Amino acid sequence: AQGRIYGKIKEENFVSPKEEVKLEAHIRVPSFAAGRVIGKGGKTVNELQNLSSAEVVVPRDQTPDENDQVVVKITGHFYACQVAQRKIQEILTQVKQHQQQKALQSGPPQSRR
């Protein structure tokens, strides 16, 4: 859908040929995983920005929604936004896999006698 919107904006000449079309995408991230997107001292989010050339913002004072999720805002040209979104999805997949491994290692609750 983002690709179609981007194409339509360029096709309809909403911006001059020399202007770069900037998009803003919002990704909902489980609040417990927001720290992994940010990284220690902002390292991961800075790497994301350097790799993709998109601006990635995880608001610090954001209150999680009813599903315990926060919004990560990505701004940049189409391909930069796509790269940043893919990388964030990879981080979320890693977090999910880590949680599943922890659950398997802890096993079912032991009954006490």
N, CA, C and O atoms as a MOPAC input file, in Angstrom:
PM7 MOZYME 1SCF
protein

 N      0.82800 1    -1.18900 1     0.00000 1
 C      0.00000 1     0.00000 1     0.00000 1
 C      0.87400 1     1.25500 1     0.00000 1
 O      0.57300 1     2.22800 1    -0.69100 1
 N      1.95500 1     1.22600 1     0.77900 1
 C      2.82400 1     2.40000 1     0.83400 1
 C      3.44300 1     2.68100 1    -0.53100 1
 O      3.59000 1     3.83600 1    -0.93000 1
 N      3.80400 1     1.61700 1    -1.24000 1
 C      4.39700 1     1.77400 1    -2.56300 1
 C      3.44000 1     2.43000 1    -3.53700 1
 O      3.84400 1     3.26200 1    -4.34900 1
 N      2.17100 1     2.05700 1    -3.45700 1
 C      1.16400 1     2.64000 1    -4.34500 1
 C      0.95700 1     4.12400 1    -4.03200 1
 O      0.83400 1     4.94400 1    -4.94200 1
 N      0.92000 1     4.45900 1    -2.75500 1
 C      0.75500 1     5.86100 1    -2.35600 1
 C      1.95200 1     6.67600 1    -2.83600 1
 O      1.79500 1     7.75900 1    -3.40000 1
 N      3.14500 1     6.14100 1    -2.60500 1
 C      4.36900 1     6.81900 1    -3.03100 1
 C      4.34100 1     7.06000 1    -4.54200 1
 O      4.62800 1     8.16200 1    -5.00800 1
 N      3.99300 1     6.02200 1    -5.30000 1
 C      3.93300 1     6.13700 1    -6.75500 1
 C      2.91400 1     7.16900 1    -7.20200 1
 O      3.17500 1     7.94200 1    -8.12300 1
 N      1.75900 1     7.18600 1    -6.56000 1
 C      0.69700 1     8.12200 1    -6.92200 1
 C      1.12200 1     9.56500 1    -6.64900 1
 O      0.85000 1    10.45500 1    -7.45500 1
 N      1.78100 1     9.79700 1    -5.53100 1
 C      2.24600 1    11.15000 1    -5.19700 1
 C      3.22200 1    11.63900 1    -6.26100 1
 O      3.13100 1    12.78100 1    -6.71000 1
 N      4.14800 1    10.78400 1    -6.66200 1
 C      5.12700 1    11.16900 1    -7.69000 1
 C      4.44000 1    11.35500 1    -9.04200 1
 O      4.73400 1    12.30000 1    -9.77300 1
 N      3.51900 1    10.43700 1    -9.36500 1
 C      2.82200 1    10.46300 1   -10.65000 1
 C      1.96700 1    11.72400 1   -10.80200 1
 O      1.91700 1    12.31500 1   -11.88100 1
 N      1.30700 1    12.12700 1    -9.74200 1
 C      0.40300 1    13.27800 1    -9.78700 1
 C      1.12900 1    14.61100 1    -9.60500 1
 O      0.49800 1    15.66700 1    -9.56200 1
 N      2.44900 1    14.55600 1    -9.49900 1
 C      3.27000 1    15.76300 1    -9.35900 1
 C      2.87200 1    16.62800 1    -8.16400 1
 O      2.80100 1    17.85100 1    -8.27700 1
 N      2.61300 1    15.99300 1    -7.02300 1
 C      2.31700 1    16.74600 1    -5.80900 1
 C      3.57100 1    17.43100 1    -5.27800 1
 O      3.48900 1    18.35100 1    -4.46400 1
 N      4.71100 1    16.98400 1    -5.73400 1
 C      5.97800 1    17.61000 1    -5.35500 1
 C      6.76500 1    17.88100 1    -6.62800 1
 O      6.53700 1    17.24300 1    -7.65600 1
 N      7.68800 1    18.82800 1    -6.55600 1
 C      8.50200 1    19.12400 1    -7.73100 1
 C      9.46500 1    17.96600 1    -7.98100 1
 O      9.78800 1    17.22400 1    -7.05300 1
 N      9.92900 1    17.80100 1    -9.22200 1
 C     10.82900 1    16.68100 1    -9.53500 1
 C     12.09900 1    16.65000 1    -8.68300 1
 O     12.66400 1    15.58200 1    -8.45100 1
 N     12.54600 1    17.81300 1    -8.21800 1
 C     13.76500 1    17.86000 1    -7.41200 1
 C     13.50200 1    17.53300 1    -5.95000 1
 O     14.42900 1    17.20900 1    -5.20800 1
 N     12.23100 1    17.61700 1    -5.53000 1
 C     11.88800 1    17.33700 1    -4.13100 1
 C     11.80000 1    15.84000 1    -3.88900 1
 O     11.36000 1    15.07500 1    -4.74700 1
 N     12.22300 1    15.45300 1    -2.72100 1
 C     12.12700 1    14.05100 1    -2.30300 1
 C     10.79300 1    13.85400 1    -1.59200 1
 O     10.44800 1    14.61100 1    -0.68500 1
 N     10.05100 1    12.84200 1    -2.00600 1
 C      8.78700 1    12.52500 1    -1.34700 1
 C      9.10900 1    11.84800 1    -0.02300 1
 O      9.79800 1    10.82900 1     0.01100 1
 N      8.60800 1    12.41900 1     1.06600 1
 C      8.83500 1    11.81800 1     2.38400 1
 C      7.54500 1    11.18200 1     2.86900 1
 O      6.45900 1    11.74800 1     2.74500 1
 N      7.69600 1    10.01500 1     3.41300 1
 C      6.56300 1     9.29700 1     3.98600 1
 C      6.74200 1     9.20800 1     5.48800 1
 O      7.85300 1     9.32000 1     6.00500 1
 N      5.62500 1     9.00300 1     6.18300 1
 C      5.67900 1     8.75500 1     7.61600 1
 C      4.90300 1     7.47200 1     7.86900 1
 O      3.72500 1     7.36400 1     7.52900 1
 N      5.57800 1     6.51200 1     8.46700 1
 C      4.94700 1     5.22900 1     8.78800 1
 C      4.95100 1     5.05500 1    10.29800 1
 O      5.88300 1     5.47700 1    10.98300 1
 N      3.90400 1     4.43200 1    10.80400 1
 C      3.81700 1     4.13500 1    12.23500 1
 C      3.74000 1     2.62700 1    12.40100 1
 O      2.93600 1     1.96300 1    11.74600 1
 N      4.57200 1     2.09100 1    13.27400 1
 C      4.55300 1     0.65700 1    13.57200 1
 C      4.22400 1     0.50300 1    15.04600 1
 O      4.82900 1     1.15100 1    15.90000 1
 N      3.26700 1    -0.35300 1    15.33500 1
 C      2.93300 1    -0.65800 1    16.73000 1
 C      3.85800 1    -1.77600 1    17.20400 1
 O      3.99000 1    -2.82000 1    16.56600 1
 N      4.49300 1    -1.51500 1    18.34900 1
 C      5.48100 1    -2.42700 1    18.91200 1
 C      5.06600 1    -2.74500 1    20.34500 1
 O      4.68000 1    -1.84100 1    21.08500 1
 N      5.13900 1    -4.02300 1    20.75200 1
 C      4.83900 1    -4.32600 1    22.15500 1
 C      5.74400 1    -3.48100 1    23.05800 1
 O      6.94100 1    -3.35200 1    22.80000 1
 N      5.17000 1    -2.91100 1    24.10700 1
 C      5.94700 1    -1.99300 1    24.95500 1
 C      7.19200 1    -2.65900 1    25.53400 1
 O      8.21700 1    -2.00200 1    25.71800 1
 N      7.10900 1    -3.97300 1    25.82600 1
 C      8.28300 1    -4.65600 1    26.38700 1
 C      9.41300 1    -4.78800 1    25.36900 1
 O     10.55700 1    -5.03300 1    25.75200 1
 N      9.10900 1    -4.62800 1    24.06500 1
 C     10.12400 1    -4.75600 1    23.02200 1
 C     10.67900 1    -3.40100 1    22.57700 1
 O     11.64300 1    -3.35000 1    21.81300 1
 N     10.08100 1    -2.31100 1    23.04500 1
 C     10.52600 1    -0.97700 1    22.61600 1
 C     11.99600 1    -0.74300 1    22.96300 1
 O     12.72600 1    -0.11400 1    22.19600 1
 N     12.42100 1    -1.24200 1    24.10100 1
 C     13.81700 1    -1.09000 1    24.50300 1
 C     14.77500 1    -1.76400 1    23.54300 1
 O     15.88500 1    -1.27600 1    23.32900 1
 N     14.36000 1    -2.87700 1    22.96500 1
 C     15.21100 1    -3.57000 1    21.98400 1
 C     15.31600 1    -2.76400 1    20.69600 1
 O     16.36000 1    -2.77800 1    20.04300 1
 N     14.24700 1    -2.06000 1    20.32300 1
 C     14.28400 1    -1.21400 1    19.12800 1
 C     15.20500 1    -0.02100 1    19.38300 1
 O     15.93800 1     0.40200 1    18.49000 1
 N     15.16700 1     0.51400 1    20.59100 1
 C     16.01600 1     1.65900 1    20.93700 1
 C     17.46600 1     1.21500 1    21.10000 1
 O     18.37400 1     1.85000 1    20.56400 1
 N     17.68600 1     0.12900 1    21.83700 1
 C     19.03800 1    -0.35500 1    22.09700 1
 C     19.68400 1     0.40700 1    23.24200 1
 O     19.22100 1     1.47600 1    23.63800 1
 N     20.74800 1    -0.15600 1    23.75900 1
 C     21.46600 1     0.46300 1    24.88600 1
 C     22.03300 1     1.81300 1    24.45000 1
 O     22.81100 1     1.89800 1    23.49900 1
 N     21.63100 1     2.86100 1    25.16000 1
 C     22.11200 1     4.20200 1    24.82500 1
 C     21.66000 1     4.69500 1    23.46200 1
 O     22.26100 1     5.61700 1    22.91000 1
 N     20.60200 1     4.09400 1    22.90500 1
 C     20.10200 1     4.49500 1    21.59100 1
 C     20.87400 1     3.88700 1    20.43200 1
 O     20.70800 1     4.29600 1    19.28300 1
 N     21.72600 1     2.90300 1    20.74000 1
 C     22.60600 1     2.32500 1    19.71600 1
 C     21.83000 1     1.71600 1    18.55000 1
 O     22.15200 1     1.97800 1    17.39100 1
 N     20.81600 1     0.90700 1    18.84300 1
 C     20.08600 1     0.21700 1    17.77100 1
 C     19.32200 1     1.20000 1    16.89700 1
 O     19.35200 1     1.09200 1    15.67100 1
 N     18.63800 1     2.15800 1    17.51600 1
 C     17.87900 1     3.12500 1    16.72700 1
 C     18.82500 1     3.97900 1    15.88000 1
 O     18.48300 1     4.33500 1    14.75200 1
 N     19.99300 1     4.30800 1    16.39500 1
 C     20.98000 1     5.05500 1    15.60400 1
 C     21.48000 1     4.22800 1    14.42500 1
 O     21.63600 1     4.74900 1    13.32100 1
 N     21.73300 1     2.93400 1    14.65500 1
 C     22.15400 1     2.05400 1    13.56300 1
 C     21.05900 1     1.95100 1    12.50500 1
 O     21.34200 1     1.96700 1    11.30800 1
 N     19.80700 1     1.84500 1    12.95200 1
 C     18.67600 1     1.79800 1    12.01900 1
 C     18.64500 1     3.04900 1    11.14900 1
 O     18.45500 1     2.97000 1     9.93500 1
 N     18.83300 1     4.19700 1    11.78000 1
 C     18.79900 1     5.45800 1    11.04200 1
 C     19.96400 1     5.55600 1    10.06100 1
 O     19.78500 1     6.01400 1     8.93200 1
 N     21.15000 1     5.12900 1    10.47900 1
 C     22.30900 1     5.17300 1     9.58400 1
 C     22.15400 1     4.21300 1     8.41700 1
 O     22.50200 1     4.54500 1     7.28400 1
 N     21.63300 1     3.02500 1     8.69100 1
 C     21.46000 1     2.00900 1     7.65300 1
 C     20.39500 1     2.40900 1     6.64200 1
 O     20.58100 1     2.23000 1     5.43800 1
 N     19.28700 1     2.94700 1     7.12300 1
 C     18.13900 1     3.20400 1     6.25600 1
 C     18.04800 1     4.63600 1     5.74200 1
 O     17.37800 1     4.88300 1     4.74000 1
 N     18.69500 1     5.56600 1     6.39400 1
 C     18.56500 1     7.00400 1     6.11100 1
 C     17.18300 1     7.53700 1     6.47300 1
 O     16.82400 1     8.64500 1     6.07400 1
 N     16.41200 1     6.76800 1     7.21700 1
 C     15.10600 1     7.22600 1     7.70100 1
 C     15.26800 1     7.70100 1     9.13700 1
 O     16.18400 1     7.28100 1     9.84400 1
 N     14.37400 1     8.57600 1     9.55700 1
 C     14.35100 1     8.99500 1    10.95900 1
 C     13.44000 1     8.02500 1    11.70100 1
 O     12.29500 1     7.81200 1    11.30200 1
 N     13.94800 1     7.44000 1    12.77700 1
 C     13.18700 1     6.47500 1    13.57200 1
 C     13.04100 1     7.05200 1    14.97500 1
 O     14.03200 1     7.34900 1    15.64200 1
 N     11.78500 1     7.20700 1    15.41900 1
 C     11.52200 1     7.81800 1    16.72000 1
 C     10.65800 1     6.89500 1    17.57000 1
 O      9.57400 1     6.47700 1    17.16100 1
 N     11.16300 1     6.58900 1    18.76000 1
 C     10.39200 1     5.84100 1    19.75600 1
 C     10.20400 1     6.81400 1    20.92300 1
 O     11.11200 1     6.97800 1    21.73700 1
 N      9.03100 1     7.46400 1    21.01600 1
 C      8.83600 1     8.45200 1    22.07800 1
 C      9.02800 1     7.85100 1    23.46700 1
 O      8.45400 1     6.80800 1    23.78100 1
 N      9.82500 1     8.50200 1    24.28800 1
 C     10.13900 1     8.00100 1    25.63200 1
 C      8.94700 1     8.06700 1    26.57800 1
 O      8.75600 1     7.17400 1    27.40400 1
 N      8.15200 1     9.11500 1    26.46200 1
 C      7.07300 1     9.33100 1    27.42100 1
 C      5.72800 1     8.77600 1    26.95400 1
 O      4.68100 1     9.14300 1    27.48700 1
 N      5.76000 1     7.90600 1    25.97200 1
 C      4.53400 1     7.36700 1    25.40100 1
 C      3.88700 1     6.34300 1    26.33300 1
 O      4.55900 1     5.44900 1    26.84700 1
 N      2.60100 1     6.47900 1    26.54000 1
 C      1.85400 1     5.51800 1    27.34500 1
 C      1.37700 1     4.40500 1    26.42100 1
 O      0.78000 1     4.69300 1    25.38300 1
 N      1.62400 1     3.13800 1    26.76600 1
 C      1.15800 1     2.03400 1    25.92000 1
 C     -0.36300 1     2.07100 1    25.76100 1
 O     -1.08300 1     2.49500 1    26.66500 1
 N     -0.84100 1     1.62000 1    24.59500 1
 C     -2.28100 1     1.58400 1    24.34400 1
 C     -2.92400 1     0.40700 1    25.06800 1
 O     -2.27600 1    -0.25900 1    25.87500 1
 N     -4.20300 1     0.15100 1    24.78000 1
 C     -4.93800 1    -0.92200 1    25.46600 1
 C     -4.37100 1    -2.30900 1    25.18500 1
 O     -4.63600 1    -3.25100 1    25.93100 1
 N     -3.58900 1    -2.44000 1    24.10900 1
 C     -2.94400 1    -3.71400 1    23.77800 1
 C     -1.49700 1    -3.76000 1    24.26300 1
 O     -0.73300 1    -4.64100 1    23.86800 1
 N     -1.12400 1    -2.80800 1    25.12000 1
 C      0.23100 1    -2.69200 1    25.65600 1
 C      1.26900 1    -2.50800 1    24.54600 1
 O      2.34500 1    -3.10500 1    24.57200 1
 N      0.91200 1    -1.66100 1    23.56700 1
 C      1.81300 1    -1.37000 1    22.46300 1
 C      2.11400 1     0.12200 1    22.41800 1
 O      1.31600 1     0.95000 1    22.85600 1
 N      3.29000 1     0.44400 1    21.87300 1
 C      3.68100 1     1.83100 1    21.64300 1
 C      3.91200 1     2.00500 1    20.14400 1
 O      4.09800 1     1.02800 1    19.41900 1
 N      3.90100 1     3.24900 1    19.69000 1
 C      4.05300 1     3.53300 1    18.27000 1
 C      5.47300 1     4.00300 1    17.98400 1
 O      5.98100 1     4.91900 1    18.63000 1
 N      6.10700 1     3.35700 1    17.00200 1
 C      7.41500 1     3.78500 1    16.50600 1
 C      7.13900 1     4.54700 1    15.21700 1
 O      6.46500 1     4.03700 1    14.32300 1
 N      7.65900 1     5.76300 1    15.12100 1
 C      7.42200 1     6.60900 1    13.94800 1
 C      8.65700 1     6.58800 1    13.05300 1
 O      9.77900 1     6.80200 1    13.51100 1
 N      8.42500 1     6.32400 1    11.76600 1
 C      9.51000 1     6.27000 1    10.78400 1
 C      9.21400 1     7.30300 1     9.70400 1
 O      8.12700 1     7.30600 1     9.12700 1
 N     10.17400 1     8.17800 1     9.43000 1
 C      9.99200 1     9.21700 1     8.42000 1
 C     11.17600 1     9.18900 1     7.46300 1
 O     12.33000 1     9.10800 1     7.88400 1
 N     10.87200 1     9.25600 1     6.16500 1
 C     11.92800 1     9.28000 1     5.16600 1
 C     11.37200 1     8.97100 1     3.79500 1
 O     10.15900 1     8.84800 1     3.62700 1
 N     12.25300 1     8.84300 1     2.80800 1
 C     11.76600 1     8.49100 1     1.48000 1
 C     11.32000 1     7.02900 1     1.49000 1
 O     11.62200 1     6.28700 1     2.42400 1
 N     10.61500 1     6.63100 1     0.46400 1
 C      9.95600 1     5.32500 1     0.42800 1
 C     10.89000 1     4.17200 1     0.78600 1
 O     10.58300 1     3.37700 1     1.67400 1
 N     12.01400 1     4.08000 1     0.10900 1
 C     12.90300 1     2.93600 1     0.32400 1
 C     13.53300 1     2.96200 1     1.71300 1
 O     13.75200 1     1.91300 1     2.31800 1
 N     13.82300 1     4.15400 1     2.21700 1
 C     14.37300 1     4.26900 1     3.57200 1
 C     13.36600 1     3.76100 1     4.59200 1
 O     13.72400 1     3.03400 1     5.51900 1
 N     12.10700 1     4.14300 1     4.42000 1
 C     11.05000 1     3.67600 1     5.33300 1
 C     10.90200 1     2.16100 1     5.25800 1
 O     10.71600 1     1.49900 1     6.27900 1
 N     10.98300 1     1.62000 1     4.05500 1
 C     10.85300 1     0.17300 1     3.88600 1
 C     11.97700 1    -0.57200 1     4.60700 1
 O     11.73000 1    -1.56700 1     5.28900 1
 N     13.20700 1    -0.08700 1     4.45500 1
 C     14.35500 1    -0.72800 1     5.10800 1
 C     14.19200 1    -0.67200 1     6.62300 1
 O     14.38600 1    -1.67600 1     7.30800 1
 N     13.83900 1     0.49300 1     7.14300 1
 C     13.68100 1     0.64300 1     8.59300 1
 C     12.56800 1    -0.26100 1     9.11800 1
 O     12.72800 1    -0.89800 1    10.15900 1
 N     11.44000 1    -0.32300 1     8.40600 1
 C     10.33300 1    -1.18100 1     8.83900 1
 C     10.75000 1    -2.65000 1     8.85900 1
 O     10.42500 1    -3.38000 1     9.79600 1
 N     11.47300 1    -3.08000 1     7.82200 1
 C     11.92800 1    -4.47900 1     7.76900 1
 C     12.85700 1    -4.79900 1     8.93100 1
 O     12.74300 1    -5.85300 1     9.55700 1
 N     13.77000 1    -3.89000 1     9.21200 1
 C     14.72100 1    -4.11700 1    10.30700 1
 C     14.00500 1    -4.17100 1    11.65300 1
 O     14.35100 1    -4.99000 1    12.50500 1
 N     13.02400 1    -3.31800 1    11.85000 1
 C     12.26200 1    -3.34600 1    13.10200 1
 C     11.49800 1    -4.65800 1    13.20800 1
 O     11.42500 1    -5.24200 1    14.29000 1
 N     10.92900 1    -5.13100 1    12.10700 1
 C     10.22800 1    -6.42200 1    12.12500 1
 C     11.20000 1    -7.55300 1    12.47400 1
 O     10.83300 1    -8.48500 1    13.18900 1
 N     12.44000 1    -7.47300 1    11.97200 1
 C     13.45100 1    -8.48400 1    12.31300 1
 C     13.75000 1    -8.46400 1    13.81000 1
 O     13.87500 1    -9.51600 1    14.43600 1
 N     13.86300 1    -7.27000 1    14.37900 1
 C     14.11500 1    -7.15200 1    15.82400 1
 C     12.96100 1    -7.77500 1    16.59500 1
 O     13.18200 1    -8.51900 1    17.55000 1
 N     11.72600 1    -7.47700 1    16.18700 1
 C     10.55200 1    -8.01800 1    16.87600 1
 C     10.49300 1    -9.53900 1    16.75900 1
 O     10.08600 1   -10.21700 1    17.70300 1
 N     10.89200 1   -10.07600 1    15.61700 1
 C     10.93800 1   -11.53400 1    15.44000 1
 C     11.95800 1   -12.14100 1    16.39600 1
 O     11.69600 1   -13.17500 1    17.01000 1
 N     13.12900 1   -11.49800 1    16.52400 1
 C     14.15600 1   -11.98600 1    17.45500 1
 C     13.65100 1   -11.96500 1    18.89300 1
 O     13.89400 1   -12.90300 1    19.65200 1
 N     12.95000 1   -10.90200 1    19.26800 1
 C     12.40500 1   -10.79500 1    20.62700 1
 C     11.40800 1   -11.92100 1    20.86900 1
 O     11.41800 1   -12.55700 1    21.92200 1
 N     10.54900 1   -12.16000 1    19.88600 1
 C      9.53300 1   -13.21500 1    20.01300 1
 C     10.19400 1   -14.59000 1    20.14600 1
 O      9.79000 1   -15.39700 1    20.98300 1
 N     11.20700 1   -14.85200 1    19.32100 1
 C     11.91300 1   -16.13500 1    19.39000 1
 C     12.60000 1   -16.30000 1    20.74000 1
 O     12.59400 1   -17.39000 1    21.31200 1
 N     13.18700 1   -15.23300 1    21.24700 1
 C     13.85700 1   -15.27600 1    22.54700 1
 C     12.85100 1   -15.59900 1    23.64900 1
 O     13.14000 1   -16.38700 1    24.55000 1
 N     11.68000 1   -14.99300 1    23.57200 1
 C     10.64000 1   -15.26000 1    24.57100 1
 C     10.19000 1   -16.71900 1    24.51000 1
 O      9.98400 1   -17.35500 1    25.54400 1
 N     10.04100 1   -17.24300 1    23.29400 1
 C      9.61400 1   -18.63600 1    23.13900 1
 C     10.66200 1   -19.58800 1    23.70200 1
 O     10.32000 1   -20.57600 1    24.35000 1
 N     11.94100 1   -19.29400 1    23.45700 1
 C     13.01300 1   -20.13900 1    23.98700 1
 C     13.02200 1   -20.11200 1    25.50600 1
 O     13.20100 1   -21.14700 1    26.14800 1
 N     12.82800 1   -18.92800 1    26.08200 1
 C     12.78700 1   -18.81800 1    27.54100 1
 C     11.62500 1   -19.62300 1    28.10600 1
 O     11.76500 1   -20.27900 1    29.13800 1
 N     10.48700 1   -19.57500 1    27.44000 1
 C      9.31000 1   -20.31100 1    27.90800 1
 C      9.55900 1   -21.81300 1    27.84400 1
 O      9.14800 1   -22.55000 1    28.74100 1
 N     10.23200 1   -22.27200 1    26.78900 1
 C     10.53000 1   -23.70300 1    26.65200 1
 C     11.53100 1   -24.15900 1    27.70600 1
 O     11.40600 1   -25.24900 1    28.26300 1
 N     12.52800 1   -23.31200 1    27.97500 1
 C     13.55500 1   -23.67200 1    28.95500 1
 C     12.99900 1   -23.73300 1    30.36700 1
 O     13.42000 1   -24.56800 1    31.16800 1
 N     12.06400 1   -22.86200 1    30.67100 1
 C     11.51100 1   -22.87000 1    32.02900 1
 C     10.54000 1   -24.02700 1    32.21100 1
 O     10.31200 1   -24.47300 1    33.33600 1
 N      9.96600 1   -24.51800 1    31.11500 1
 C      9.07600 1   -25.68000 1    31.18100 1
 C      7.78000 1   -25.37400 1    31.89000 1
 O      7.53600 1   -24.24200 1    32.30900 1
 N      6.94800 1   -26.39300 1    32.02100 1
 C      5.66100 1   -26.19400 1    32.69800 1
 C      5.88300 1   -25.98100 1    34.19100 1
 O      6.88600 1   -26.43300 1    34.74400 1
 N      4.95800 1   -25.29900 1    34.83500 1
 C      5.11000 1   -25.06500 1    36.27600 1
 C      5.15700 1   -26.38000 1    37.03800 1
 O      4.39300 1   -27.30400 1    36.75800 1
 N      6.06300 1   -26.45100 1    38.00300 1
 C      6.21200 1   -27.65300 1    38.82900 1
 C      5.18500 1   -27.63200 1    39.95100 1
 O      4.95400 1   -26.59700 1    40.57500 1
 N      4.57000 1   -28.78500 1    40.20100 1
 C      3.63000 1   -28.84800 1    41.32400 1
 C      4.41400 1   -29.10300 1    42.60000 1
 O      5.38800 1   -29.85600 1    42.60400 1
 N      3.98900 1   -28.47800 1    43.66400 1
 C      4.67800 1   -28.64300 1    44.95400 1
 C      3.95100 1   -29.68500 1    45.77400 1
 O      2.72200 1   -29.74500 1    45.77500 1
 N      4.71100 1   -30.49700 1    46.46500 1
 C      4.10300 1   -31.52700 1    47.32500 1
 C      4.43000 1   -31.29300 1    48.74900 1
 O      4.00500 1   -32.05900 1    49.61400 1

